[in-house]
Amino acid sequence: MLTAVDAIEVEVTGHAPPILRAAAPIKVEPSQKLALANKLAPVLTLGAVGADRVETILQRNRTAGLVQNGISRRSKAPKFIALGQADRADGSVNQLITRVGDDLIWSAAFRVVGASAYRIALNNVHLPADTRVWVYNASGDELGPLQIDDLIFDGTVWLPALNGENQFVELAVPVQSVSQMNHASFEIDEVMELFDLQALSRSSLASKSWQDCDIPVACVDDSTFPATEVVRSATALLYFIKNGASFLCSGGLIASTGVQDEFLLTANHCFSTQREASTLSAYFDYFDGNCSQSGVGQFGALPQVHGARLRATGLQSDFTLVVLNDRVPGERSYLGWSTAPLAINQTLFRHSYPEGMTQRFTMSAVLDNPTQQCPGLAPPDFIYSQDIAGSTTGGSSGSLLLNAAGQVVGQLLGACPLVTNYSPCRYDEFYNLDGAFQMTYPHVAQWLDPSAFFPDTTVVDFSASIVNPSVDELFSLSASVRNQGLEPTSETMVHWYLSDDPVVTADDLLLAETEVDPLQHDQSQGVSETLQLVSPGPGFLGACVVAVATEQVTDNQCTEGLAIVVGHSDLQVTELVATAPDVGSMQLSATVENVGDVASSAVQLAFFSSEDQQIEPSGTDLLLGGQSVPGLAPGEVATVTFTVDWQPTSPQWLVGCAEADGLEVVVDNNCSDLTLPPLIAMTAEMMGIWALGEVSADQPGAGASLQWIATDDGDGLLAGVIFDYQAGAPHWSVFTAPLSDASELDVELNAYTGADFPPRFMFSDVIAVPGTAAQLKFISQSAGFLQRVDANDVVEVIPMRRLHAVTEPSSSYGCLVGAYAFSDLEPGLPGHGLVVEIVQIESVEYLALSWYAFVDAVQVFIVGVAPMVDGEASTEAYWYRGAEGDPLAIEANYFGTMTFRSIGPDSAEFSWASTDPRFSSGASQLSRVTYLHGWACQQP
């Protein structure tokens, strides 16, 4: 016995279980055996076949996949047989015609010298449909009665085969049926001589390589193949006549749901026409029960059925399904089937009749879409597998491929060689090729599974040439109607609809209808229709196919709705005008026109400042404000104006954009842009205190102090202190840069960390943080922007506007303006310090103090503003913290008081009194380290 092989568990989707039917009733009507009893001479005698013809068959079978086992042989003089109502013996043709009861009996003998077996042909047959026929021999084998109408095709009847040189044929024709015909006749001139391939296989002329590893089915038990007994009962050896010769294949009985017909499945390349199916002889139980390789019995001893009706055949998965003309004798199994996908390496099984020998067993494993495939035989139409045990050869064609449950998953086409002259027992030299039942099923379902056989139409690939047509504009709809059911459809229609919502139904507005031709399973037909819509507005287009009469699934007839807008407004900003930009008010004016074909609704016109010329505002573009635009009729124009308190960012462009209304389709003309004036170079008039971002003058936040300081060479430097917030904490950085005529100043921002608040700090503890690149750009003396790279390497563009200009000091309180260092700091070393500026606020001069310090090694800045009185100012001071990027979230923290008093042109006294426990109080002498370029520093 074979070693058991584990079968991979697979999920069965579409399937049918195997069926076991009781034994068919036996037809008890023996022939009269009149020809044998009367010792009639043969009506047809043929001599022994020549050895050359046998050799031709053997040579053919070595190379061809379909095994030939017989040749046609004809007499030189056909015998014409005419039946009448009178009893007579016609010695000229060695026949006997006699009446027995209500039948007219015709009997004759045949002889083929040296024949192992043969089949007799009746040609040009004109006999009543209820004629019965028997074939028998002197050994006691008898086949019949067979209905002549089950075997005839195009006037020819091939009688089943019996063994031996001598055979006898008997016809029983009801007398009444003969009398109703003008004549009843046929001709005798041909037999199909069959050869004992088993005997030939033992000669040196036949190939025996497959027998080196073949396994008789009696050597297989349930531990190897659980369904082996069921499959053994259902597997058939098939003889049939094709192209004037006899061939053999394998096949099997297959179960049907709710149908009692005897369905048999085999391969299309075996036979595929009704002419060939009419000649079919299916033999069962052809195996040896003793686990040997010998044959059993003669033709007359096997359960058999003759003739079949073709039901379906196809090349796609190489299948042929027929209904046998009669029940198979004996208790019989009918194999279930499965359409489930096969798992890679899943074990599959097969029973077959290689070279027409007794039933053999094969086991194989599913391959994963192998790269080496036979041309035109690719998955999923075909299953590739590799043998594990047993073997097949010619004659196994059409044998059924089975899963572990004995369910049909395919039928054998043949081998796909991997090498030239492959050996059937060298499993690495070829693949097995089986037509996949998964692909066969749709073509046979109407017979095997009638409950699943119905048409199922649906609409796919729905589209419109224009989704926003103008009113009365022609456009086209297209779709494809597909029959995804198994039964062909009749003619039907596609209805095109306009719906108010995405759910398209037959209750929506019908626009047009298009005819659809009958469709086979999985067949599609493209359809289209040209339409125009006269009413403007939004909607949904869709298509529904009208269900055919036998359709069962009808909830998939319609597409989803395709959103459209019929007619559309088209707002276009045709002109944008602005006054010269500067800090303060700027007048913007835009002209908007509706160039569409329907009226627009009221929309907003938005104004942006942008650093690029993109039509749609995006990225760092800044919304300046907007104004309402009234609804416009087609061709109507409106002009809107807007006054903006403008804080510029990038100075290149202004953009005005009209909001798209609900019916607008074209939106790439909704914006217009305006070039701003060029950048200007930095001048002394632009020194002072600047705000960063959108912070108003009375709101604390980020800022900058810009000063033009004197240098030894007389050219001067731009010195700046920028204070803002990073990660919610105060942050200040300083820079200096040579002044030039350039409109863009490249600077390096330097920040510091380190020492504590005085008097505890040591300036040597201060650490300079590497600078980051930045640019200052100005579009006027009081408007510009700072461009820098933040901690995440993201480019920031921060608008700047000047809040206060530095006022030239009067003689009443000396030359105070400049930067001061504490007395214990050398001017060239980084650390704490103050910036002292005199600014004019509403005609009053104030002293502005900015103290940059460290608390617990973290930067802070403390600021205060107070009127100047005789060179002295005392101010309440605040320090700040807050969220980065949100000036309104900045928290002002009371520090205490700071007092500044000038005591000389370059020195001052500075004291502070803090109420915050985190800070100290104290006093220090200050030394000025810079003064404004061009301003004399004289003691009053």
Secondary structure, DSSP 8 states (H G I E B T S, - for coil): -------------SEE--EEE------------HHHHTT--EEEEE----HHHHHHHHHHHHH-SSEEEEEEEEEEEEEEEEE-SS-EEETTTTEEEEEETTEEEEEEEEEETT-SEEEEEEEEEE--TT-EEEEE-TTS-EEEEEEHHHHEETTEEE---EESSEEEEEEEEEHHHHHTSS-EEEEEEEEEEE--HHHHHTSTTS--GGGGS-EEGGG--TTT-TTHHHHHHHEEEEEEEETTEEEEEEEEEB--SS--S-EEEE-TTT--SHHHHTT-EEEE--S-TTS-S---S-GGGS-EEE-EEEEEEETTTTEEEEEESS--SSSEEEB-EE-S---TT-EEEEEE-GGG-S-EEEEEEE-SS-SS--TT--TTTEEEEEEEEE---TT-TT-EEE-TTS-EEEEEEEEEESSTT--TT-GGGEEEEEEEHHHHHHHHHHHH-GGG----EEEEEEEES-SS--TT--EEEEEEEEE-SSS----EEEEEEEESSSB--TTSEEEEEEEE----TT-EEEEEEEE---S-EEEEEEEEE---TT----TTSB-B-EEEEES---EEEEEEEE----SEEEEEEEEEEE-SSS----EEEEEEEESS--SS--TT-EEEEEEEE----TT-EEEEEEEEEE--SSSSEEEEEE---TT----TTSEEEEE----B---GGG-EEEEETT--TTS---EEEEEEE--TTSS-EEEEEEEEEETTEEEEEEEEEE--S-SEEEEEEEEEE---STTS--GGG-EEEEEEEEEEEEEETTEEEEEEE-TTS-EEEEEEEEEEEB----TTS-S--EEEEETTS-TTS-S-EEEEEEEEETTEEEEEEEEEEEETTEEEEEEEEEE-BTTEEEEEEEEEE--TT-GGG-EEEEEEEEEEEEEETTEEEEEEEE-STTS--EEEEEEE---BTT------
